[in-house]
Amino acid sequence: MHLARNNEKKQRWNVIYVDESKKQATKGLDKNWGFHINRPFYIRSRLPMKRIAECVGANNVNLRRWRKNAQG
């Protein structure tokens, strides 16, 4: 848990031991988060340029303009 300078809780984490965890789903809808498992998605702005946030690799997020039918 990270505490900010004003002592507010910013992130909360659950520690789950491997021997106690349930089998992880590989397809379908995750009801807790509302996302489809193993299915690509975009985070798109509603502003006129309709920019999207795109994850490149494990830790690099780029903002770019939405282009219909464009791959990658």
N, CA, C and O atoms as CSV, one atom per row, in Angstrom:
chain,resi,resn,atom,element,x,y,z
A,1,MET,N,N,0.846,-1.171,0.000
A,1,MET,CA,C,0.000,0.000,0.000
A,1,MET,C,C,0.892,1.235,0.000
A,1,MET,O,O,1.866,1.297,0.750
A,2,HIS,N,N,0.568,2.209,-0.829
A,2,HIS,CA,C,1.344,3.441,-0.923
A,2,HIS,C,C,0.618,4.544,-0.153
A,2,HIS,O,O,-0.578,4.763,-0.347
A,3,LEU,N,N,1.331,5.217,0.698
A,3,LEU,CA,C,0.753,6.345,1.432
A,3,LEU,C,C,1.315,7.642,0.863
A,3,LEU,O,O,2.531,7.818,0.788
A,4,ALA,N,N,0.444,8.535,0.470
A,4,ALA,CA,C,0.860,9.830,-0.054
A,4,ALA,C,C,1.318,10.711,1.101
A,4,ALA,O,O,1.214,10.329,2.267
A,5,ARG,N,N,1.817,11.870,0.771
A,5,ARG,CA,C,2.306,12.780,1.813
A,5,ARG,C,C,1.205,13.189,2.780
A,5,ARG,O,O,1.485,13.506,3.936
A,6,ASN,N,N,-0.038,13.186,2.324
A,6,ASN,CA,C,-1.142,13.548,3.218
A,6,ASN,C,C,-1.774,12.315,3.855
A,6,ASN,O,O,-2.881,12.389,4.389
A,7,ASN,N,N,-1.072,11.176,3.801
A,7,ASN,CA,C,-1.467,9.916,4.431
A,7,ASN,C,C,-2.755,9.305,3.876
A,7,ASN,O,O,-3.419,8.536,4.572
A,8,GLU,N,N,-3.121,9.641,2.618
A,8,GLU,CA,C,-4.268,9.007,1.978
A,8,GLU,C,C,-3.828,7.706,1.328
A,8,GLU,O,O,-2.705,7.606,0.835
A,9,LYS,N,N,-4.702,6.710,1.325
A,9,LYS,CA,C,-4.400,5.449,0.666
A,9,LYS,C,C,-4.657,5.603,-0.831
A,9,LYS,O,O,-5.781,5.896,-1.239
A,10,LYS,N,N,-3.628,5.409,-1.649
A,10,LYS,CA,C,-3.750,5.593,-3.091
A,10,LYS,C,C,-3.960,4.272,-3.827
A,10,LYS,O,O,-4.684,4.239,-4.822
A,11,GLN,N,N,-3.354,3.196,-3.369
A,11,GLN,CA,C,-3.488,1.900,-4.019
A,11,GLN,C,C,-3.711,0.844,-2.953
A,11,GLN,O,O,-3.195,0.943,-1.840
A,12,ARG,N,N,-4.475,-0.152,-3.307
A,12,ARG,CA,C,-4.692,-1.283,-2.407
A,12,ARG,C,C,-4.391,-2.557,-3.165
A,12,ARG,O,O,-4.800,-2.708,-4.316
A,13,TRP,N,N,-3.692,-3.459,-2.544
A,13,TRP,CA,C,-3.278,-4.707,-3.179
A,13,TRP,C,C,-3.730,-5.880,-2.327
A,13,TRP,O,O,-3.748,-5.802,-1.099
A,14,ASN,N,N,-4.093,-6.965,-2.994
A,14,ASN,CA,C,-4.393,-8.223,-2.314
A,14,ASN,C,C,-3.265,-9.189,-2.584
A,14,ASN,O,O,-2.871,-9.372,-3.736
A,15,VAL,N,N,-2.734,-9.817,-1.540
A,15,VAL,CA,C,-1.711,-10.843,-1.691
A,15,VAL,C,C,-2.422,-12.184,-1.699
A,15,VAL,O,O,-3.108,-12.539,-0.741
A,16,ILE,N,N,-2.253,-12.929,-2.791
A,16,ILE,CA,C,-2.879,-14.244,-2.913
A,16,ILE,C,C,-1.770,-15.263,-3.108
A,16,ILE,O,O,-1.010,-15.180,-4.073
A,17,TYR,N,N,-1.674,-16.211,-2.208
A,17,TYR,CA,C,-0.643,-17.232,-2.314
A,17,TYR,C,C,-1.018,-18.222,-3.409
A,17,TYR,O,O,-2.190,-18.555,-3.586
A,18,VAL,N,N,-0.019,-18.685,-4.135
A,18,VAL,CA,C,-0.231,-19.542,-5.300
A,18,VAL,C,C,-1.022,-20.798,-4.933
A,18,VAL,O,O,-1.895,-21.214,-5.694
A,19,ASP,N,N,-0.739,-21.395,-3.808
A,19,ASP,CA,C,-1.439,-22.624,-3.434
A,19,ASP,C,C,-2.884,-22.382,-3.019
A,19,ASP,O,O,-3.648,-23.338,-2.884
A,20,GLU,N,N,-3.281,-21.121,-2.813
A,20,GLU,CA,C,-4.649,-20.793,-2.419
A,20,GLU,C,C,-5.450,-20.152,-3.547
A,20,GLU,O,O,-6.645,-19.903,-3.387
A,21,SER,N,N,-4.817,-19.883,-4.675
A,21,SER,CA,C,-5.517,-19.176,-5.753
A,21,SER,C,C,-6.379,-20.128,-6.568
A,21,SER,O,O,-6.105,-21.325,-6.657
A,22,LYS,N,N,-7.425,-19.565,-7.158
A,22,LYS,CA,C,-8.310,-20.334,-8.029
A,22,LYS,C,C,-7.705,-20.372,-9.424
A,22,LYS,O,O,-6.816,-19.581,-9.739
A,23,LYS,N,N,-8.180,-21.285,-10.259
A,23,LYS,CA,C,-7.701,-21.362,-11.633
A,23,LYS,C,C,-8.082,-20.072,-12.364
A,23,LYS,O,O,-9.204,-19.580,-12.245
A,24,GLN,N,N,-7.127,-19.544,-13.116
A,24,GLN,CA,C,-7.341,-18.276,-13.802
A,24,GLN,C,C,-8.045,-18.511,-15.139
A,24,GLN,O,O,-7.643,-19.383,-15.909
A,25,ALA,N,N,-9.089,-17.736,-15.413
A,25,ALA,CA,C,-9.849,-17.864,-16.658
A,25,ALA,C,C,-9.029,-17.341,-17.831
A,25,ALA,O,O,-8.240,-16.410,-17.674
A,26,THR,N,N,-9.216,-17.943,-19.020
A,26,THR,CA,C,-8.486,-17.518,-20.215
A,26,THR,C,C,-9.402,-16.958,-21.289
A,26,THR,O,O,-8.921,-16.467,-22.310
A,27,LYS,N,N,-10.722,-17.021,-21.081
A,27,LYS,CA,C,-11.657,-16.430,-22.035
A,27,LYS,C,C,-12.962,-16.108,-21.321
A,27,LYS,O,O,-13.197,-16.559,-20.200
A,28,GLY,N,N,-13.806,-15.323,-21.983
A,28,GLY,CA,C,-15.087,-14.946,-21.396
A,28,GLY,C,C,-15.057,-13.550,-20.804
A,28,GLY,O,O,-14.090,-12.811,-20.993
A,29,LEU,N,N,-16.101,-13.190,-20.095
A,29,LEU,CA,C,-16.255,-11.868,-19.491
A,29,LEU,C,C,-15.880,-11.922,-18.013
A,29,LEU,O,O,-16.357,-12.784,-17.275
A,30,ASP,N,N,-15.025,-11.000,-17.588
A,30,ASP,CA,C,-14.690,-10.872,-16.176
A,30,ASP,C,C,-15.758,-9.988,-15.537
A,30,ASP,O,O,-15.791,-8.783,-15.784
A,31,LYS,N,N,-16.617,-10.564,-14.732
A,31,LYS,CA,C,-17.743,-9.829,-14.158
A,31,LYS,C,C,-17.308,-8.781,-13.138
A,31,LYS,O,O,-18.019,-7.797,-12.931
A,32,ASN,N,N,-16.154,-8.972,-12.498
A,32,ASN,CA,C,-15.670,-7.985,-11.525
A,32,ASN,C,C,-15.251,-6.688,-12.196
A,32,ASN,O,O,-15.475,-5.610,-11.645
A,33,TRP,N,N,-14.644,-6.772,-13.378
A,33,TRP,CA,C,-14.086,-5.598,-14.041
A,33,TRP,C,C,-14.852,-5.182,-15.284
A,33,TRP,O,O,-14.723,-4.036,-15.715
A,34,GLY,N,N,-15.648,-6.068,-15.881
A,34,GLY,CA,C,-16.418,-5.722,-17.069
A,34,GLY,C,C,-15.633,-5.801,-18.363
A,34,GLY,O,O,-16.079,-5.274,-19.383
A,35,PHE,N,N,-14.473,-6.447,-18.349
A,35,PHE,CA,C,-13.644,-6.604,-19.538
A,35,PHE,C,C,-13.720,-8.038,-20.037
A,35,PHE,O,O,-13.923,-8.968,-19.256
A,36,HIS,N,N,-13.556,-8.210,-21.341
A,36,HIS,CA,C,-13.444,-9.548,-21.915
A,36,HIS,C,C,-11.995,-10.004,-21.770
A,36,HIS,O,O,-11.073,-9.244,-22.067
A,37,ILE,N,N,-11.792,-11.225,-21.319
A,37,ILE,CA,C,-10.457,-11.771,-21.071
A,37,ILE,C,C,-9.785,-12.101,-22.403
A,37,ILE,O,O,-10.405,-12.683,-23.293
A,38,ASN,N,N,-8.509,-11.724,-22.531
A,38,ASN,CA,C,-7.684,-11.965,-23.728
A,38,ASN,C,C,-8.287,-11.382,-24.998
A,38,ASN,O,O,-8.197,-11.989,-26.065
A,39,ARG,N,N,-8.897,-10.214,-24.889
A,39,ARG,CA,C,-9.471,-9.540,-26.044
A,39,ARG,C,C,-8.958,-8.103,-26.075
A,39,ARG,O,O,-9.121,-7.380,-25.093
A,40,PRO,N,N,-8.340,-7.668,-27.183
A,40,PRO,CA,C,-7.780,-6.318,-27.215
A,40,PRO,C,C,-8.850,-5.233,-27.092
A,40,PRO,O,O,-10.001,-5.437,-27.479
A,41,PHE,N,N,-8.457,-4.079,-26.550
A,41,PHE,CA,C,-9.376,-2.953,-26.419
A,41,PHE,C,C,-8.592,-1.655,-26.466
A,41,PHE,O,O,-7.372,-1.654,-26.304
A,42,TYR,N,N,-9.288,-0.555,-26.687
A,42,TYR,CA,C,-8.711,0.784,-26.688
A,42,TYR,C,C,-9.358,1.597,-25.583
A,42,TYR,O,O,-10.514,1.377,-25.223
A,43,ILE,N,N,-8.600,2.530,-25.056
A,43,ILE,CA,C,-9.145,3.566,-24.188
A,43,ILE,C,C,-9.188,4.805,-25.067
A,43,ILE,O,O,-8.141,5.346,-25.423
A,44,ARG,N,N,-10.394,5.264,-25.424
A,44,ARG,CA,C,-10.548,6.339,-26.399
A,44,ARG,C,C,-11.225,7.551,-25.780
A,44,ARG,O,O,-12.191,7.423,-25.028
A,45,SER,N,N,-10.710,8.718,-26.106
A,45,SER,CA,C,-11.247,9.987,-25.626
A,45,SER,C,C,-12.529,10.333,-26.375
A,45,SER,O,O,-12.711,9.921,-27.521
A,46,ARG,N,N,-13.417,11.087,-25.734
A,46,ARG,CA,C,-14.625,11.562,-26.397
A,46,ARG,C,C,-14.429,12.940,-27.016
A,46,ARG,O,O,-15.350,13.473,-27.634
A,47,LEU,N,N,-13.259,13.517,-26.862
A,47,LEU,CA,C,-12.962,14.821,-27.449
A,47,LEU,C,C,-12.891,14.699,-28.972
A,47,LEU,O,O,-12.761,13.587,-29.484
A,48,PRO,N,N,-12.975,15.816,-29.712
A,48,PRO,CA,C,-13.047,15.753,-31.176
A,48,PRO,C,C,-11.928,14.961,-31.860
A,48,PRO,O,O,-12.194,14.310,-32.870
A,49,MET,N,N,-10.694,14.986,-31.357
A,49,MET,CA,C,-9.612,14.244,-32.015
A,49,MET,C,C,-9.689,12.739,-31.754
A,49,MET,O,O,-9.034,11.957,-32.442
A,50,LYS,N,N,-10.478,12.337,-30.773
A,50,LYS,CA,C,-10.670,10.921,-30.413
A,50,LYS,C,C,-9.349,10.175,-30.232
A,50,LYS,O,O,-9.157,9.097,-30.794
A,51,ARG,N,N,-8.446,10.752,-29.451
A,51,ARG,CA,C,-7.171,10.097,-29.187
A,51,ARG,C,C,-7.384,8.809,-28.423
A,51,ARG,O,O,-8.361,8.653,-27.691
A,52,ILE,N,N,-6.448,7.883,-28.607
A,52,ILE,CA,C,-6.506,6.621,-27.887
A,52,ILE,C,C,-5.222,6.433,-27.092
A,52,ILE,O,O,-4.167,6.940,-27.475
A,53,ALA,N,N,-5.315,5.710,-25.996
A,53,ALA,CA,C,-4.145,5.311,-25.221
A,53,ALA,C,C,-3.793,3.906,-25.671
A,53,ALA,O,O,-4.638,3.010,-25.659
A,54,GLU,N,N,-2.545,3.717,-26.066
A,54,GLU,CA,C,-2.111,2.442,-26.616
A,54,GLU,C,C,-0.911,1.948,-25.818
A,54,GLU,O,O,0.055,2.687,-25.632
A,55,CYS,N,N,-0.962,0.728,-25.354
A,55,CYS,CA,C,0.141,0.147,-24.606
A,55,CYS,C,C,1.095,-0.527,-25.587
A,55,CYS,O,O,0.695,-1.391,-26.368
A,56,VAL,N,N,2.361,-0.120,-25.534
A,56,VAL,CA,C,3.392,-0.696,-26.384
A,56,VAL,C,C,4.398,-1.372,-25.465
A,56,VAL,O,O,5.114,-0.701,-24.722
A,57,GLY,N,N,4.452,-2.687,-25.515
A,57,GLY,CA,C,5.329,-3.408,-24.603
A,57,GLY,C,C,4.720,-3.483,-23.215
A,57,GLY,O,O,3.510,-3.335,-23.045
A,58,ALA,N,N,5.566,-3.712,-22.232
A,58,ALA,CA,C,5.079,-3.925,-20.874
A,58,ALA,C,C,4.875,-2.644,-20.081
A,58,ALA,O,O,4.078,-2.628,-19.143
A,59,ASN,N,N,5.575,-1.567,-20.432
A,59,ASN,CA,C,5.501,-0.372,-19.583
A,59,ASN,C,C,5.549,0.941,-20.349
A,59,ASN,O,O,5.977,1.953,-19.795
A,60,ASN,N,N,5.127,0.952,-21.595
A,60,ASN,CA,C,5.157,2.176,-22.394
A,60,ASN,C,C,3.762,2.446,-22.954
A,60,ASN,O,O,3.231,1.644,-23.722
A,61,VAL,N,N,3.171,3.575,-22.569
A,61,VAL,CA,C,1.836,3.945,-23.047
A,61,VAL,C,C,1.963,5.174,-23.939
A,61,VAL,O,O,2.543,6.183,-23.538
A,62,ASN,N,N,1.416,5.083,-25.153
A,62,ASN,CA,C,1.437,6.185,-26.110
A,62,ASN,C,C,0.030,6.710,-26.330
A,62,ASN,O,O,-0.936,5.948,-26.282
A,63,LEU,N,N,-0.089,8.015,-26.572
A,63,LEU,CA,C,-1.346,8.610,-26.997
A,63,LEU,C,C,-1.240,8.877,-28.488
A,63,LEU,O,O,-0.259,9.465,-28.943
A,64,ARG,N,N,-2.227,8.458,-29.248
A,64,ARG,CA,C,-2.204,8.716,-30.684
A,64,ARG,C,C,-3.615,8.981,-31.171
A,64,ARG,O,O,-4.589,8.728,-30.461
A,65,ARG,N,N,-3.714,9.489,-32.378
A,65,ARG,CA,C,-5.011,9.807,-32.962
A,65,ARG,C,C,-5.688,8.544,-33.463
A,65,ARG,O,O,-5.031,7.669,-34.026
A,66,TRP,N,N,-6.988,8.443,-33.265
A,66,TRP,CA,C,-7.778,7.293,-33.718
A,66,TRP,C,C,-7.853,7.285,-35.230
A,66,TRP,O,O,-8.179,8.302,-35.843
A,67,ARG,N,N,-7.555,6.149,-35.835
A,67,ARG,CA,C,-7.672,5.984,-37.279
A,67,ARG,C,C,-8.511,4.734,-37.522
A,67,ARG,O,O,-8.116,3.636,-37.131
A,68,LYS,N,N,-9.649,4.891,-38.157
A,68,LYS,CA,C,-10.552,3.770,-38.420
A,68,LYS,C,C,-9.840,2.736,-39.287
A,68,LYS,O,O,-9.137,3.088,-40.234
A,69,ASN,N,N,-10.025,1.465,-38.959
A,69,ASN,CA,C,-9.461,0.326,-39.679
A,69,ASN,C,C,-7.940,0.288,-39.686
A,69,ASN,O,O,-7.355,-0.382,-40.536
A,70,ALA,N,N,-7.285,0.981,-38.771
A,70,ALA,CA,C,-5.827,0.951,-38.680
A,70,ALA,C,C,-5.409,-0.100,-37.663
A,70,ALA,O,O,-5.980,-0.174,-36.575
A,71,GLN,N,N,-4.448,-0.887,-37.998
A,71,GLN,CA,C,-3.913,-1.911,-37.105
A,71,GLN,C,C,-2.597,-1.406,-36.538
A,71,GLN,O,O,-1.755,-0.886,-37.270
A,72,GLY,N,N,-2.420,-1.562,-35.203
A,72,GLY,CA,C,-1.149,-1.233,-34.570
A,72,GLY,C,C,-0.744,0.108,-34.809
A,72,GLY,O,O,0.311,0.529,-34.336
